[in-house]
Amino acid sequence: MTDYQIFRKSVKDFLGEALTPELRRAGELTTSVFSEFSAALAWQKKLHAQGWIAPDWPSEFGGPGWDIQQRSIFQEECKLANAPSVVMMGIQMLGPMLMHYGTEEQKQYYLPRMLSGADIWCQGYSEPGAGSDLASLKTTAVRDGDNYVVNGTKIWTSMAHHANQIFCLVRTDKAVKPQAGISFLLIDLESPGITITPIVSLDGQVEQCQVFFDAVKVPRANLVGAEDDGWSVAKSLLEFERGGHNFTIDVKKQLRKIHRQAKLTPWGEKTRAADPVFQHRLAEAEIDALALEHTELRIKGAVEAGGNPGALSSLVKVVGTELGQRLNELSIDLVGPAAAPQCLEALDPNHKGDTPVPEHALTAMAEYINNRAATIYGGTAEIQRTIIAKKVLGL
């Protein structure tokens, strides 16, 4: 066996022992980027005890120090074993950015707490009037001695109702061009003056919130990077959000599920797996998945060499999310009317009763609905295509 084969076996052995039936069920029923919160937190604690909670982090900051191939193997095996996802905003997004822009005090305090789960982070970027046009944000931070006083609101803030920390873009100078007057702050969500309002989504679940700031005092020591240079920090973090996500592994799991659905869905005297039209659509998706995988490996290689994903992160964000949506549509086509009922109670990992649809169709509609937002969050597909045109194609 090669070293990587030995490593893959060690990962599989760990998953076989650590993943309880309840955790596997939570992963299996995950229909968005977030698993049921209690399961996600329980899985995070197990990974932390093993030293594997932050596969992309270097060992000096508490990561396992894996190379690019080991990280890919680990992420793939977790996904295919139906491990629940961990809350990613701290470990995948803020952590790598703090390693580059944070002060030593910020690194020493916040990074270990991200790993242990003592701090759960959410992202405060979008506002009611500032989404894709993020530079038009209105939330302000005004100096007051050793503090900033923050006023305003953030919206579509994922998992804020479970988080105790938020990283925020705030306006610190209104007299300069929009991008130049923005700063990046770390804010304790238990601070006086903060109100969190959950938003019920189309599928009846709550993942997004609106967060209100009313004269919230934030220590100036919580500023990341230079004052008025938060735009540079934010762009770096968004590149990790777009390029740090492994779309290929998600697609592989979707493809595996679709193969199973096809074998269980009647088609005359056969199943849909024998349908040539279905076979053609599936083959096209599998070819696109291979191309996506190679592009993601290029990004991982750049990060391995000490860089950041750059504009390629926009490319994989567009291709990965749109391919995921195509596969959601293929899944709906396969299971047909069985996808129609909304079985919210059956998507709870603790549900014990019967379900009104076959097991292989249970998550199809919720996945389809949730994944419509994938081409919007983290930067819309239209904005990403503009970035690609400018930064990659030089247009």
N, C-alpha and C positions, 0 to 999 in steps of 0.2 A: 504493500500500500504506500502511496505517496504521502507526504506530509499533509497535503490538503484533504486527502481521503481520510486520514486519521483524525484530522480536525473535524471534518463533517460528521464522522461517527461519534466523536465526543459531544458535539452539539446535539445530535439525535438522542444520545443516551441521556443527556441532561433534560431535554424536553420530555422524553418518555417518563422520567421520574418526577419532574417539577410540575408538569401540566396536569392538574386534576381534571376529572370529567367536567366539573363546573366551569373551570377556566377555558377548557376547549370549547364548551358549548357557548360561552360568551364570545369567543373569537369567531365561531361559526356563524353566530347571529349578528355579527357586526355588519352594519349596512352603510356605514360612512367611514370617515377617517378616525372616528372615536368609538371605542368599545364602551360598554356599560362601565360607569366610573369606578364602582367598588372593585370590579374584576380587574380593570386597568391598574388600579393602585396596588392590588394584591400581587399582580404579576410584576409590577415595577419593583416591589420589595424583594421578590424572589430573585430577579435579575441583579439587583443591587448586591444582595448577599453573595451571589456567584461572581460579582465583579464584571458583569456583562451588560449593565444597563445602558451604557453609552458606547456602542460599538465603534463610532467614528472618532471618539476622543483619544488623544495621545495619553500614554501612561502617566506623564507628569501631572496631568489634571484629573487623574482617577479613572481613566479609560483603560481598556485592555491592551491598547497598543497594537491592535491587529493591522495587518496589511489589507490592501483593497480586496484581495480574493477572499480572505477570511471573513471580512465584513459582509461581502455578498453572500457567502455560504450561510452565515448565521442568519441574516435577514430572510433569505429564501426558506431555510428550514423552519424558522419561526412561523412564517406566513403559511407554509404548506401543512404545518402541524396544527393550524387553527389557534395559535397563541393570540390572546387579546392584544390590541395595540396599547402602548403607553401614551400618556399625554405628552405630545411632542414639542410644545412651544418652548419649553425650557431647554431640554436636552438637545433637540435637533436644531433649533433656531437661535435662541438667545445665547446658549452656552458657547458655541463656536465663535459667535460674534464677540462675546466678552473676552475670550482668549486673545483676540486681536486688539480690541479697542478699550477694554476695561482696565481700571487701575489695579494695582496689586491687591489693595484692600477689597475691591469688588470681587476679584477672582477668588480670593481666599474665603470670603464670606459666602458668596452666592453659589459657586460651582459645587461644593460638597452638598449643599442643601438641595440642589437640583437632582443630584444623583440619588440621594436618600429618599426623596419624595417629601421632605419637610416643607419645601416650597413647590407649589403648583402654579405655573405661569400662564397668563393669557396675553394676547396681543392687542394693544390699543392703537390702531392705525385709522381705520375707516371712521367717518363721521356721517351724519345725515346728509351733509352737502359736500362730502369729500370722500369719494371711493376710488375709482380709477384715477381721478384728478386729485391725488392725495395732497399735492402742494397747496391746495386751497383750504386746508384744514383751519379751523377756527379756535380750537382749544388753546388757551393761553397759559403761560407760566411766567409770573412776574417775580423778580427778586424781592425778598424781604429779609434782610440780614443774612443768616446762614441757611435760609430756606427759599424755596420757590412756592408761590401760592398759585394753585392750578384751578382753573374754572373752564367748564365746557362739558362735552359729552362725546363718547365713542359708541359706535354701533357695530352689529355683527361680530361681537367680541366672543369668540368661541370659548366655551367652558368657563366663562367668568363666574358662573354661579358655583363652581367647584374650586376656583382658584383663590389663592391668598396674595398673589403678586401680579402686577401688570407692567409690561414695558410699553411706554407711550411716546408718541410723537406729539410735541407741543410747540406752540408758536412763542418764541422769546423776543422777536423783533419784527414789528409790523412795517418798519420804514424801508426795508430792503426788498429785493425781489423774493417771491414766495419761497423758493427752495433754500434761500440763504438765511432765512430767519427762523429755522426750525431746529429744535433740540430734542435729544433722546433722554428720557427719564425713566428710572425704575421706581415704581410706586407700590407701597404696601396697601392692599385693598381693604385692610382693617382700619385705615386712617379715618378720622372723623371727617364727615362731609362727602363720603362716597355712598352712592345708592346703585344697586345692581337690579335691573329689571329683566327677567327672562323673556325670550321671544319664542312663542310656539310656532314651529315650522309646519309646512304643508303636510308632513306625515304624522303630525300630532305629537312629535317629540320636541325636547328642548336641548339644543346645543349652542344656540346663539343668545346673546344678551345685549342690552344697552346699558352702558355705565355712565353715571352722572358724577361730575366733580364740582363741588360747591365750596370754594375757598379751602381747598385741600392743601395742607402744608407738607412739602416734600424736601428733605435735606438736600442742600446743593451737592453734597457728597454722592448723591444718587444720579448725578449727571454722567452719562457715558459719552466719551469723546469731548470735543470742545463745544462750548456754547455756540449756538447758531450753525453748527456743522452736523446736526442730526440727520440731515438728508443723506450724507455719505454713509453714516452708520446704518440707516434704514435700508439703503440700496444693498449693502453687503448682506444684511440679514435676510432680505427678500430673495437674494440669490441662493442662500442656503435653504430657504423654504421651498423654492421652486426646484433647485437642482439637488437638494439633499434628500428629497423624497424619491424612493426607488419605485418608479412607476412600473418597471418591467416585472417586478415580483408581484405587484398587485394584478397585473395583466395575466401572468402565469396562473395565479389562483383563479381568476375569472375564467380562463380558458379551461382549466381542469373542471370547474363547476359546470360549464356549458357542455363539455363532453359527457358528463354524468347525466345532465338533464336530457340530452339528445337520446341517450340509451334508454331512458325511462319514459319518453314521450311517444305514444303510438303514432304510426304513419302507415295507414292501411294495415297490411299483415306484418309490416316491419316496424321499425322505429325511425325517428327523424335522423338518426345517425346514418341511415342509408339514403337520405334525400340528397341528390346531387346539387341542388341549389343551396341547401344548407352547407354542404361540404365546400362549395366554392367560397361562400362568405366566410366560413371558418378559416379556410386556407389563406385568404387575403389578410385576415386579422393576424394569423400566426406569422406571416411574412413581415408584416408591419411591426410585430412585437420583436422579431429578431433585429430589425433595423434600430428600433428604440433601445434595445439592450446594448448594442454596440456604441451608440451615442452616449448612453449613461456611463459606460465604461471609460469613455474618453474624459467625461467630467470627473469621474472618480480619480482618474490618473492625474488630472490637473490639481485636484485637491491634495492628493498624495504628495505631489511635488511642492506643496506649500502655497499654491494659488487658491483662488476661489472659482466657483463655477462659471462666472462671467455670463456673457450673453447666451451661451449654450443652454443655460438653465431655462431661458425663455423657450428655446426650441423644444426641449423635452417636456416642458410644461404643456405646451400646445398639443404636441403629438400624443403624450401620455394620457392627458385628460380626454381628448377627443376619441382616442382608441378605446378608452374605458367606457365612454358613452356608447360607442358602437356595439361593444360587447353587451352592455346593459340592454340595448334594443334587441340584440339577437336572442338574449335570454328571455325577454318578454315574448318575442315571436315564438320561441320554442314551447314555453309552458302554456301559452294561449290564455283562455279564460281563467285558468287557475291562478293567474297573476293578479286578477282584478281585486279580490277582497283585501282590505287593509287589516292585517292581523297584528295590531300593535301589542296586545297582551301576549301573543305567542312569541314575539321577538324579545321578550324579557327572559334572560337566562334562567330565572327562577320559576318560570311558568311550568306547571305540572299537568295541565289539562290537555284535552284534544285540540287539534287545529282544524279549521274548516277547509284547508287546502293540503295537497300532498307535500311531504317534507321537502322534496327537491324544488318546489315552487315557493317556499315560504318567504324567502328574502328577496325574490325577484323584483316586486313592485317597489319596496322600500329602497332597494339599491338604485333602481332607476330614478326615483324621485330625488333621493339625496345627491346622486351624482350629476344631476343637471347643474348644480352650483359649481362643479369642479372647474368649469371653464370661466368662472367669474372670480372666485376667491384666489388670493395670492397674485392678483393681476389678471384682468380679463384677457381672453384669447386675442381680442382685437389689439389691445395694448402690447401684448407679447409679440404679435406679428410686426408691429411698428418697430419694436426694439430689434427684432431679427433683421428687418430691412436695413436699419441704420448700422447696427453693430457687427452683424455677420456678413451681410451682402454689400454693405457700403453704399447704399442708395440714398 
